[in-house]
Structures are given as structure tokens and as C-alpha cells.
């Protein structure tokens, strides 16, 4: 099966956004799978809002990078599965906190 990238990929949008700050953003394939997994878990534990949850999960993963982009000019930041797990596992693992991934 041949997979094609969507034209309006959420990850590509964040890459473009951070490129305006001279930051190159990359995602390991395992990180992308982890992000999707956490979005699915959050949808299962709280109200299922579908793909909108994915946007919030990606935003949470990139929150610190986005906020501190000015400190990373001319750098490449790679989002890894480990970084995704570090950021999201405390939130999704706790049902009360999972509600904060709206």
C-alpha cells in the first residue's frame, strides 16, 4: 500500500510555524505513532472529540518548544517517542488530568 502525505498535515503546519523563528522541527516516526496513541487514549478516557483531540495533543507536546523558540534559533529539534512519553504519560495516565487535554 502506498501512503501519501496529506497537503494540510498538522505536523507540517507546526514545522512551518517554527521555521518562522528559524527553528527546524523534525518528528521521529515513533514519536508520531506515540502522539496518535495518546490522542486515542485521551478520547477513550474522556469525551471522544475525534481528530480535534490530536491537535490539542500535538500542541501540548510542542508547547515548551513553541514558547521558547527564540532560544533555539538555527537549531534542529527532533521530537522523539521518549519526549512525547515524558510530556503526555502523566496527563493521560490520570483520568482527572486527561481532562486537561481537551
C-alpha positions in Angstrom: 0.0 0.0 0.0 1.3 3.4 -0.9 0.7 6.2 1.6 0.8 9.8 0.6 1.2 12.8 2.9 -1.8 15.0 3.3 -1.5 18.5 2.0 -2.6 20.1 5.3 -0.7 17.9 7.7 -0.9 19.3 11.3 2.8 18.4 11.8 3.8 20.2 8.6 1.9 23.3 9.9 3.9 23.3 13.1 7.1 22.8 11.2 6.3 25.8 9.1 5.2 27.9 12.1 8.5 27.2 13.9 10.5 27.8 10.8 9.4 31.5 11.1 11.6 31.5 14.2 14.5 29.8 12.4 13.8 26.5 14.2 13.8 23.3 12.2 11.4 20.8 13.7 11.5 17.1 13.0 9.5 14.1 14.2 10.7 10.6 14.5 8.2 8.1 13.2 7.9 6.5 16.6 7.0 9.9 18.1 4.2 10.4 15.5 2.8 7.0 16.5 3.1 7.9 20.2 1.2 11.1 19.6 -1.6 9.3 17.8 -1.7 6.7 20.6 -2.1 9.3 23.3 -4.8 11.1 21.4 -6.7 7.9 21.0 -6.3 7.1 24.7 -7.5 10.5 25.8 -10.5 10.2 23.5 -11.3 6.8 25.1 -11.0 8.1 28.7 -12.9 11.4 28.2 -15.3 12.7 25.6 -14.4 11.4 22.2 -13.9 14.5 20.1 -12.0 12.7 17.3 -9.2 14.4 15.4 -9.7 17.7 17.3 -8.0 15.9 20.2 -5.0 15.3 18.0 -4.5 19.0 17.6 -4.5 19.5 21.3 -2.1 16.7 22.0 0.4 18.0 19.4 0.0 21.4 20.9 0.8 20.1 24.3 3.9 18.2 23.0 5.2 21.3 21.3 4.2 23.8 24.0 7.6 24.3 25.5 9.4 24.3 22.1 6.9 26.9 20.7 7.2 29.1 23.8 11.0 29.0 23.8 11.5 29.0 20.0 13.6 32.2 20.3 16.1 30.3 22.4 16.6 27.7 19.6 17.2 29.9 16.5 19.1 28.0 13.8 18.7 24.7 15.7 17.0 21.4 14.7 14.8 20.0 17.3 13.7 16.4 16.9 10.6 15.2 18.7 11.2 11.6 19.9 8.9 8.9 21.3 10.7 9.4 24.7 9.9 13.1 24.8 6.3 12.5 23.8 6.0 9.9 26.6 7.6 12.2 29.2 5.2 15.0 28.4 2.0 13.1 27.9 2.1 10.0 30.1 1.4 11.9 33.3 -1.5 13.6 31.7 -3.3 10.7 30.0 -2.4 8.2 32.7 -4.5 10.2 35.2 -8.2 10.5 34.3 -8.5 13.8 36.1 -5.5 15.2 34.3 -6.6 13.7 31.0 -9.5 16.2 31.0 -6.9 18.9 30.5 -6.2 17.5 27.1 -9.5 18.9 25.8 
